[in-house]
Amino acid sequence: MRRQPVGGGETWHEIVTSVPPVPGPVRPVLDDRLSQEASAVVWSYVTGGEPLYAPRNIEASQPSATRQAWRQRRANTWFHLSRPDALNHYAALRELFLQHGDALIEKIESGTSMSIC
C-alpha cells in the first residue's frame, strides 16, 4: 500500500519536480523510501537531532521485508546526500530539503503551521 509522505504528497511533489533533470539514461528513484529519508533530513536539520531518531511513519507502514531493505540502504542514501562532492541530483535534493527546513523553521518561529515533507 502506498502511503503519502509525511506532511502530504504536495510538499514531496513540489520538491521532486524542482530537481533539475539528470543527464544520461540513469534516473534517480524518487520513491517512498527517498521521501522517508527526505523527511528525516528535514527533521534532523530543523531539530538538530540525529537522523537515526527521526520519525519514520512511511517506513513503519511498510511490510517487514521492505523496512529491512530500507534500513540497509539508509546509510548509502545519507552518504550521497551529505558528501561535499555529491552527484548533481543528490546535491540538488539536499539543497531543496534544507530550503524546506529553513521555511519550516520560519513557520515554527512565526507560529504558523507547515508540513515537514
C-alpha positions as CSV (number, residue, x, y, z in Angstrom):
1,M,0.0,0.0,0.0
2,R,1.4,3.4,-1.0
3,R,1.4,6.0,1.8
4,Q,1.6,9.7,1.4
5,P,4.9,11.3,2.5
6,V,4.9,12.9,5.9
7,G,3.2,16.2,5.6
8,G,1.3,15.3,2.5
9,G,2.1,14.5,-1.1
10,E,2.0,18.1,-2.2
11,T,5.2,19.0,-0.4
12,W,7.1,16.0,-1.8
13,H,5.8,16.6,-5.3
14,E,6.8,20.2,-5.1
15,I,10.4,19.2,-4.1
16,V,10.9,16.4,-6.6
17,T,9.6,18.5,-9.5
18,S,12.1,21.2,-8.6
19,V,15.1,18.8,-9.1
20,P,16.9,19.6,-12.3
21,P,16.9,16.8,-14.9
22,V,19.7,14.4,-14.7
23,P,21.7,13.9,-17.9
24,G,22.1,10.4,-19.3
25,P,20.0,7.3,-19.1
26,V,20.1,6.7,-15.3
27,R,17.4,8.5,-13.4
28,P,17.2,8.9,-9.6
29,V,14.5,6.9,-7.9
30,L,12.2,9.4,-6.1
31,D,10.0,6.9,-4.3
32,D,8.5,6.5,-0.8
33,R,11.9,5.4,0.6
34,L,13.6,8.6,-0.5
35,S,10.6,10.6,0.7
36,Q,11.1,9.0,4.1
37,E,14.8,9.9,4.1
38,A,13.9,13.5,3.0
39,S,11.6,13.7,6.0
40,A,14.5,12.5,8.2
41,V,16.9,15.1,6.7
42,V,14.4,17.9,7.3
43,W,13.6,16.7,10.8
44,S,17.2,16.4,11.8
45,Y,18.0,19.8,10.2
46,V,15.1,21.6,12.0
47,T,15.6,19.9,15.4
48,G,19.3,19.5,15.4
49,G,18.7,15.8,16.2
50,E,20.3,12.7,15.0
51,P,18.7,11.4,11.8
52,L,18.6,7.9,13.3
53,Y,15.9,9.1,15.7
54,A,13.7,10.9,13.1
55,P,10.1,9.6,12.9
56,R,9.7,7.1,10.1
57,N,6.0,7.0,9.5
58,I,6.2,5.9,5.9
59,E,8.7,3.1,6.7
60,A,6.6,2.0,9.7
61,S,3.7,1.3,7.4
62,Q,5.7,-1.0,5.1
63,P,5.9,-4.8,5.3
64,S,8.8,-6.2,7.4
65,A,11.0,-7.1,4.4
66,T,10.6,-3.6,2.9
67,R,11.5,-2.0,6.3
68,Q,14.6,-4.1,6.5
69,A,15.6,-3.3,2.9
70,W,15.1,0.4,3.5
71,R,17.3,0.2,6.7
72,Q,20.1,-1.4,4.7
73,R,20.1,1.4,2.2
74,R,19.7,4.3,4.6
75,A,23.5,4.8,5.2
76,N,24.2,4.8,1.5
77,T,21.5,7.4,0.9
78,W,22.7,9.6,3.7
79,F,26.3,9.3,2.4
80,H,25.2,10.6,-1.0
81,L,23.1,13.4,0.4
82,S,25.8,14.6,2.8
83,R,29.0,14.2,0.8
84,P,30.7,17.5,-0.2
85,D,31.1,16.3,-3.8
86,A,27.6,14.9,-4.1
87,L,26.3,13.9,-7.5
88,N,24.2,16.7,-9.0
89,H,20.8,15.3,-8.2
90,Y,21.7,14.5,-4.6
91,A,23.2,18.0,-4.2
92,A,20.0,19.5,-5.7
93,L,17.8,17.3,-3.4
94,R,19.9,18.3,-0.3
95,E,19.6,22.0,-1.2
96,L,15.8,21.6,-1.6
97,F,15.4,19.7,1.6
98,L,17.4,22.4,3.5
99,Q,15.4,25.2,1.9
100,H,12.2,23.4,3.0
101,G,13.8,23.1,6.5
102,D,14.5,26.8,6.6
103,A,10.9,27.6,5.6
104,L,9.7,25.2,8.3
105,I,11.9,26.9,10.9
106,E,10.5,30.3,9.9
107,K,6.9,29.0,10.1
108,I,7.6,27.5,13.5
109,E,9.1,30.7,14.8
110,S,6.2,32.7,13.5
111,G,3.6,30.4,15.0
112,T,2.1,29.2,11.7
113,S,1.9,25.6,10.5
114,M,3.6,23.8,7.7
115,S,4.2,20.2,6.7
116,I,7.7,18.5,7.0
117,C,7.8,16.6,3.7
